[in-house]
């Protein structure tokens, strides 16, 4: 009987969030309402949009600096408006571009003494001026060095030669603000989504619109990503009924091939495609999960999802040359879990062998430019330079570049139109003087003192209630983890049971062979395989029982903590009522005393 389950090497890919001590805390993640990932990453650094007063900034953090970031860690600060997007150069891990609300894009080099510095980095190596409104997205060309695309709310995308700080091409024709931009595999075409609900593909060097089509019908924004070397695109957005959607497109005809309806949530969907595994990761802002699909035969097959109790504000992906190949890691995200926390999430393929797994690691981008900017703008094309992932298995993450032809500092010439006036920094409000109220005169007749309400017990109960709530959250998380482990163990048990069934079939064939005459060596080998399968099944059953028992234990703890929380909340409410009644009685006595004083 044919199997109804589609075969896939990535069916059992699972995600694991980093421990707290391996995450990045004490951050000040930006709070802009612009649709941004808020975070970017490469094999050396993590970049985070920073909430800075009086201007715009971002922070670059080396991967080894985990835990709580020191308060005086240097930030990159030269923008006059909030930073909306950052992107590391694919060919030099020390170079990063930024776009901000001050109508400018900037290119920076990370100083070698970043960890020892006490002062901020305030000198970019290139300032790219000319946009009429805020710069919302920056994206480096995947093939040519020093070629940067920057989209703006002035309804244009400009293609920059960063080395010369000159605009080489302007992509126009948008009916509204650009919501997302993406280069194709060879860096010759650029796809863009727009608030006017249209999807466009441009020739990046001529500026010509190659193809254009209506996209998602919802009023909210959308995003686009190319599927590697395939002539396919994926967009995420909303339907007219506000349902979240994922569309697969043929880039040659710009017609949709298939649609995946996700759910009715309100958060923007962020798509990330891994060309090596042909997996599409889709994460929603405000969601706690990350869904992943496998692209095959012009279809997106849902695999499973990573679930977390903490929602994500943004997400940044590690380039393939930065993953941990020895642990069979195929993707690593950096999740903005709150305004002060970025949490790494690792996705791995479960493999027992410790050798290099060539079937899940085809060659990937090497971090080496195939063309110079002048060659690219002269019309030359090339495929990306690739690296054998076995080299990364042996040597660890591949760091790109040590030098760059960008000379510092360079400033692009200002546009002919008058630049918008910078808004002066708001002055700090003056704190009003507070005069002390005159002392109240004592009444001639002193009222009998009412006993002051005892608030110490109420405060103690409040503290205990907070502790119970914390214990409740821990129990909920532990229950979720135990349930996930139980689910994984059940899946493994199903596999072993299938192996056991296959072994039993082999036993029947073996008996038939014995009846017809088979050697003792062959019989012993098959019996050994059968015994091993039975032992694996017993081991997994025991593990499943332990996971189930632990899950039940956590559920009991969760129920007890919930009961304690409810009891303390009721007690606290009763004490608050008593306190309020005592206060009212005291006020009544004070009023009676005033009346007595007036009568005297």
C-alpha positions in Angstrom: 0.0 0.0 0.0 1.4 3.4 -1.0 2.3 5.8 1.8 0.0 8.9 2.2 2.7 10.8 4.0 5.0 12.9 1.7 8.7 12.0 2.2 10.9 14.9 3.3 14.3 15.2 5.0 13.0 18.2 6.9 9.8 16.9 8.3 11.2 16.7 11.8 13.1 20.0 11.9 12.6 21.5 15.4 13.2 24.9 16.9 14.9 25.6 20.3 15.0 29.0 22.0 18.2 29.9 23.7 18.5 30.1 27.5 18.2 33.4 29.2 22.0 33.6 29.8 22.6 33.0 26.0 20.2 35.8 25.0 20.7 39.6 24.8 19.2 41.6 27.6 19.1 45.2 28.8 18.5 46.5 25.3 16.5 49.5 24.2 14.8 48.2 21.0 13.2 51.0 18.9 9.4 51.5 19.1 8.7 52.9 15.6 5.4 51.8 14.1 7.1 51.3 10.7 7.0 47.7 9.5 10.6 46.7 10.2 12.4 43.5 11.4 14.1 45.7 14.1 17.1 43.3 14.1 19.7 42.0 11.6 22.5 39.5 11.9 25.7 38.1 10.3 28.3 35.5 11.6 30.0 38.2 13.7 27.4 40.7 15.0 23.8 41.4 15.8 22.3 44.8 14.9 19.3 46.2 16.8 17.3 49.4 16.0 17.8 51.6 19.1 15.3 53.8 21.0 17.4 56.9 21.3 16.2 60.3 22.4 16.9 63.4 20.3 17.9 61.5 17.1 18.3 58.0 15.6 20.6 55.2 16.5 21.2 51.5 16.3 23.5 49.1 18.3 25.9 46.4 16.9 26.5 43.6 19.4 29.1 40.8 19.0 27.5 37.4 19.3 29.7 36.5 22.3 28.4 39.4 24.4 25.3 37.6 25.7 23.4 38.3 28.9 22.8 41.9 30.1 24.4 44.5 28.0 26.3 47.2 29.9 24.6 50.5 30.1 27.4 52.5 28.4 27.8 50.2 25.4 28.5 52.3 22.3 25.8 52.9 19.8 26.0 54.1 16.2 24.5 57.5 16.3 24.5 60.1 13.4 20.9 60.0 12.1 18.6 62.9 13.0 15.5 60.7 13.0 14.7 57.2 14.2 16.5 54.3 12.5 14.0 52.2 10.6 16.1 49.4 9.0 19.7 48.1 9.0 21.4 45.5 6.8 24.9 44.0 7.0 27.0 43.8 3.8 27.0 40.2 2.5 30.7 40.6 1.5 32.2 42.3 4.6 30.8 41.5 8.0 32.2 44.7 9.5 30.1 46.9 7.1 26.5 47.8 7.8 23.9 50.1 6.2 21.1 52.0 7.9 18.0 53.9 6.8 16.1 56.4 8.9 13.3 59.0 9.2 15.8 61.8 8.4 15.5 61.0 4.7 19.1 59.5 4.6 20.8 56.2 4.3 24.2 55.7 5.9 27.0 53.1 5.6 29.2 52.3 8.6 32.2 50.3 9.5 32.2 48.5 12.8 35.4 49.6 14.7 37.8 46.9 15.9 37.8 48.3 19.4 34.0 48.1 19.8 34.1 46.2 23.1 36.6 48.6 24.6 35.0 51.9 23.4 33.3 54.2 25.8 32.1 56.8 23.3 29.5 56.3 20.6 30.3 55.7 16.9 29.2 59.0 15.2 31.2 59.0 11.9 29.7 56.9 9.0 31.9 56.0 6.1 29.2 57.2 3.6 26.1 59.4 3.8 23.6 58.8 1.0 21.4 61.8 0.6 18.7 62.5 -2.0 15.5 60.8 -0.8 12.6 63.1 -0.3 11.1 61.3 2.7 12.0 58.7 5.3 14.2 55.7 4.2 12.3 52.6 5.2 14.4 49.7 3.8 18.0 49.1 2.8 19.1 45.9 1.0 22.6 45.0 -0.4 23.0 43.4 -3.9 23.7 39.7 -3.4 26.3 39.6 -6.3 28.0 43.0 -6.7 30.1 44.7 -4.1 29.0 48.2 -2.8 25.6 48.2 -4.5 22.8 49.2 -2.1 19.1 49.6 -2.7 17.2 52.0 -0.5 13.4 52.5 -0.5 11.7 55.7 0.6 8.3 57.0 1.4 8.7 59.4 -1.5 7.5 56.4 -3.7 10.9 55.5 -5.1 13.7 53.0 -4.7 17.2 54.2 -5.4 20.1 52.0 -6.4 23.4 53.4 -5.0 27.0 52.9 -5.9 28.2 53.2 -2.3 31.9 53.5 -3.2 31.1 56.6 -5.3 28.1 57.8 -3.1 26.1 58.2 -6.3 22.6 57.2 -7.3 23.0 55.0 -10.4 19.3 54.3 -10.9 15.9 55.3 -9.5 13.0 52.9 -9.6 9.7 54.9 -9.8 6.1 54.3 -10.8 4.8 53.4 -7.4 1.3 54.7 -6.5 2.1 54.9 -2.7 4.8 54.0 -0.1 7.0 51.0 -0.8 6.4 48.3 1.8 9.1 45.7 0.9 12.0 45.2 -1.5 13.9 42.0 -2.5 16.8 41.2 -4.9 16.6 38.1 -7.1 19.3 35.4 -7.1 21.7 37.3 -9.5 20.9 40.8 -8.3 19.6 41.9 -11.7 15.9 42.2 -10.8 14.2 43.8 -7.8 10.7 42.9 -6.6 8.7 45.4 -4.6 5.4 45.5 -2.8 3.5 48.8 -2.4 0.7 50.2 -0.3 -1.3 50.6 -3.6 -1.7 46.7 -3.5 0.5 46.1 -6.5 3.5 43.8 -6.9 6.2 45.0 -9.3 9.4 43.6 -10.8 12.0 46.1 -12.0 15.2 45.7 -14.0 17.5 47.3 -11.4 20.0 48.7 -13.9 17.6 50.2 -16.5 14.9 51.2 -14.0 12.2 49.6 -16.3 9.2 47.9 -14.8 9.4 44.4 -16.3 6.1 43.1 -14.8 3.3 44.4 -12.6 0.2 42.7 -11.1 -2.5 43.2 -8.4 -1.5 41.6 -5.1 -3.2 41.1 -1.8 -6.5 43.0 -1.5 -6.2 43.9 2.2 -5.6 47.5 3.4 -2.6 46.4 5.5 1.0 46.1 4.1 2.6 43.1 2.4 6.1 41.7 2.0 8.0 39.8 -0.8 10.8 37.4 -1.0 12.5 35.5 -3.9 12.8 31.7 -3.7 16.5 31.5 -4.3 17.5 30.6 -7.9 13.9 29.6 -8.7 11.8 31.8 -10.9 9.3 32.1 -8.1 8.3 34.7 -5.5 6.4 34.6 -2.3 4.4 37.4 -0.9 2.6 37.7 2.5 -0.3 40.0 3.1 -4.0 40.3 3.9 -7.2 39.5 2.0 -10.1 41.9 1.7 -11.6 40.1 4.7 -8.4 40.7 6.7 -7.3 37.0 6.5 -3.5 36.6 6.5 -2.3 35.0 3.3 0.8 33.6 1.6 0.9 33.7 -2.2 3.3 31.8 -4.5 4.0 33.6 -7.8 5.6 32.8 -11.1 8.0 35.6 -11.7 8.1 35.2 -15.4 4.4 35.8 -15.9 3.7 37.4 -12.4 0.6 35.3 -11.9 -0.2 33.6 -8.6 0.3 29.8 -8.6 -1.2 29.0 -5.2 -2.5 30.6 -2.0 -2.1 29.5 1.6 -4.7 31.0 4.0 -3.0 31.3 7.4 -5.5 32.8 9.9 -7.3 35.9 11.0 -4.7 37.5 13.2 -3.7 41.1 12.8 0.1 41.0 12.8 2.2 41.4 9.7 3.7 38.1 8.3 7.5 38.1 7.9 8.7 35.6 5.3 12.3 34.2 5.2 13.5 31.7 2.6 16.4 29.2 3.0 17.5 28.2 -0.6 19.6 25.4 0.8 16.8 23.5 2.3 14.0 25.0 0.2 12.2 25.9 3.4 10.0 29.0 3.8 9.7 30.3 7.4 6.7 32.6 8.1 6.5 34.5 11.4 3.7 36.9 12.4 4.3 40.0 14.4 2.6 39.6 17.8 2.6 35.8 17.3 4.5 33.3 19.5 5.0 30.8 16.7 7.1 30.4 13.5 5.5 28.3 10.8 7.7 26.6 8.2 6.9 25.2 4.8 8.8 23.2 2.2 8.7 24.3 -1.4 8.5 21.5 -3.9 6.7 20.9 -7.2 5.3 24.5 -7.2 3.6 23.9 -3.9 4.2 25.0 -0.3 3.9 22.0 2.0 3.3 22.8 5.6 5.9 21.0 7.8 5.2 22.2 11.4 5.7 25.2 13.6 7.9 26.4 16.5 5.8 27.6 19.4 6.7 30.0 22.1 4.7 31.7 24.9 6.5 35.0 24.1 5.3 36.9 21.0 7.8 38.4 18.6 8.0 42.0 17.5 10.6 41.4 14.8 13.0 38.7 13.5 16.4 38.6 11.9 17.9 35.6 10.1 21.5 34.4 10.2 23.2 33.8 6.8 23.9 30.2 6.0 27.6 30.5 6.4 27.0 31.4 10.1 25.0 28.3 11.2 26.4 25.5 13.4 26.8 22.7 10.8 28.2 20.3 13.4 24.9 20.4 15.3 22.9 20.1 12.0 21.6 23.6 12.4 19.8 24.7 9.3 18.5 28.1 10.4 19.0 30.6 13.3 16.7 33.5 14.0 17.1 36.4 16.4 13.7 37.1 17.9 12.8 40.5 19.4 10.8 39.1 22.4 10.3 42.5 24.1 11.6 46.0 24.1 14.7 44.9 26.1 15.3 41.2 25.0 16.5 39.5 21.8 16.4 35.7 21.9 18.2 33.4 19.5 16.1 30.5 18.1 17.9 27.6 16.5 16.3 25.2 14.0 18.0 21.8 13.6 17.5 18.5 11.7 17.7 15.6 14.1 20.6 13.4 13.0 22.5 10.8 15.1 25.6 10.7 13.0 28.3 13.3 13.8 29.8 13.3 10.3 29.1 16.0 7.7 25.5 15.7 6.4 25.9 16.6 2.7 22.3 15.8 1.8 21.0 18.8 3.9 24.0 21.2 3.2 24.4 22.0 -0.5 26.9 24.8 -1.4 25.8 28.2 0.0 26.7 31.9 -0.5 30.4 32.3 0.3 30.4 36.0 1.3 32.6 36.9 -1.8 31.5 39.4 -4.4 31.3 38.1 -8.0 31.3 41.6 -9.5 32.5 45.1 -8.7 30.0 47.9 -8.7 31.4 49.3 -12.0 31.1 45.9 -13.7 27.6 45.5 -12.5 26.4 48.9 -13.7 28.2 48.3 -17.0 25.7 45.5 -17.6 27.8 42.4 -16.5 25.9 39.6 -14.7 27.1 36.6 -12.7 25.9 34.0 -10.3 26.8 34.2 -6.6 30.0 32.7 -5.4 29.3 29.6 -3.4 31.2 27.7 -0.7 31.2 24.0 0.1 29.5 23.7 3.5 31.9 20.9 4.5 34.5 23.7 4.9 32.2 25.4 7.5 31.7 22.0 9.2 35.5 21.7 9.6 36.4 25.3 10.3 33.3 26.9 11.8 31.4 30.0 10.6 32.8 31.8 7.6 33.6 35.4 8.2 33.3 37.6 5.1 35.8 40.3 4.2 38.6 42.1 5.9 38.8 45.2 3.7 36.4 47.2 1.6 36.9 49.8 -1.1 34.6 52.2 0.7 36.7 55.2 1.7 35.7 57.3 4.7 34.0 59.6 5.1 32.0 60.4 1.9 28.8 62.4 1.6 26.5 62.2 -1.3 25.7 65.7 -2.8 22.5 67.2 -1.5 19.5 67.2 -3.9 18.5 70.3 -5.7 15.3 70.7 -3.8 15.5 72.3 -0.4 16.1 69.9 2.3 13.3 69.7 4.9 13.9 71.7 8.0 15.0 69.7 11.0 12.6 69.9 13.9 14.3 71.4 17.0 14.7 69.0 19.8 11.8 69.5 22.3 12.9 71.3 25.4 12.4 69.5 28.7 9.3 70.6 30.4 9.9 72.8 33.4 8.8 71.1 36.6 6.2 73.3 38.3 7.0 74.5 41.8 5.1 72.7 44.4 4.1 74.7 47.5 3.2 72.9 50.7 -0.4 73.2 51.8 -1.0 75.2 54.9 -1.2 73.3 58.1 -4.7 72.5 59.1 -5.9 74.1 62.3 -6.7 71.6 65.1 -10.4 71.6 66.2 -11.2 72.6 69.7 -12.7 69.2 70.4 -10.5 66.3 69.5 -12.4 63.4 68.0 -11.9 59.9 69.4 -9.2 58.3 67.3 -10.3 55.4 65.2 -7.9 52.5 64.9 -5.7 52.8 61.9 -6.2 49.9 59.4 -3.5 47.3 59.4 -2.0 47.3 55.9 1.0 45.1 56.7 -1.0 41.9 56.2 -2.4 43.3 52.9 1.1 44.1 51.6 2.4 40.7 52.6 -0.5 39.1 50.7 0.3 41.2 47.7 3.9 40.0 47.7 2.9 36.4 48.1 0.3 36.9 45.3 3.1 38.2 43.0 5.3 35.1 43.9 2.4 32.8 43.2 1.8 34.4 39.8 5.5 34.0 39.0 5.3 30.3 40.0 2.2 30.0 37.9 4.0 31.3 34.8 7.0 28.9 35.4 4.6 26.0 35.8 2.8 27.0 32.5 6.1 27.1 30.6 7.3 23.8 32.1 4.0 22.2 31.2 4.3 23.5 27.6 7.9 22.1 27.4 6.9 18.7 28.8 4.0 18.5 26.4 6.3 19.3 23.4 8.8 16.7 24.6 5.9 14.2 24.9 4.7 14.9 21.4 8.2 14.5 20.0 8.6 11.2 21.9 5.3 9.9 20.5 6.4 10.7 17.0 9.7 8.8 17.6 7.7 5.9 19.1 5.5 5.7 16.0 8.7 5.4 13.9 10.1 2.7 16.0 6.7 0.8 16.0 6.8 1.0 12.2 10.4 -0.4 12.3 9.1 -3.2 14.6 6.3 -4.0 12.2 8.8 -4.1 9.4 11.0 -6.4 11.5 8.1 -8.7 12.2 7.5 -9.0 8.5 11.1 -9.8 8.1 10.7 -12.5 10.7 8.0 -14.0 8.7 10.1 -14.0 5.6 12.9 -15.4 7.6 10.8 -18.3 8.8 9.9 -19.0 5.2 13.5 -18.9 4.2 14.4 -21.3 7.1 11.7 -23.7 5.9 13.3 -23.6 2.5 16.8 -23.8 3.9 18.8 -20.7 5.0 22.3 -20.4 6.5 22.7 -19.9 10.3 24.6 -16.6 9.8 21.7 -15.0 7.9 19.3 -16.2 10.5 21.4 -14.7 13.3 21.8 -11.3 11.6 18.1 -10.9 11.1 17.4 -11.9 14.7 19.9 -9.3 15.9 18.2 -6.6 13.9 14.8 -7.6 15.4 16.2 -7.6 18.9 17.7 -4.1 18.4 14.3 -2.8 17.1 12.5 -4.2 20.1 15.0 -2.6 22.5 14.6 0.8 20.8 10.8 0.5 21.2 11.1 -0.3 24.9 13.5 2.6 25.5 11.2 5.0 23.7 8.1 3.7 25.6 9.9 4.3 28.9 10.9 7.8 27.8 7.3 8.5 26.8 6.1 7.4 30.2 8.6 9.6 31.9 7.6 12.6 29.8 3.9 11.9 30.4 4.5 11.6 34.1 6.4 14.9 34.2 3.7 16.6 32.2 1.0 15.4 34.6 3.2 16.6 37.5 3.4 20.1 35.9 -0.3 20.1 35.3 -1.0 19.3 39.0 1.4 22.1 40.0 -0.3 24.4 37.6 -3.7 23.6 39.1 -2.4 24.1 42.6 -0.8 27.4 41.7 -4.0 28.6 40.0 -6.0 27.7 43.1 -3.5 29.6 45.4 -3.6 32.6 43.1 -7.4 32.6 43.1 -7.5 32.3 47.0 -5.0 35.1 47.5 -6.8 37.4 45.1 -10.1 36.8 47.0 -8.4 37.5 50.3 -6.7 40.6 48.9 -10.1 41.8 47.6 -11.7 41.3 51.1 -8.9 43.2 52.9 -9.1 46.0 50.4 -12.8 46.3 51.1 -12.1 46.4 54.9 -9.5 49.0 54.4 -11.8 51.2 52.3 -14.5 50.9 55.0 -12.0 51.9 57.7 -11.0 54.9 55.7 -14.6 56.0 55.2 -15.2 55.6 58.9 -12.2 57.8 59.7 -13.4 60.4 57.3 -16.8 60.4 58.9 -15.3 60.9 62.4 -13.1 63.7 61.0 -16.3 65.4 59.6 -18.1 65.0 62.9 -15.1 66.6 64.7 -15.2 69.6 62.3 -18.9 70.1 63.0 -18.3 69.9 66.7 -15.5 72.4 66.4 -17.8 74.8 64.4 -20.6 74.5 67.0 -18.1 75.4 69.8 
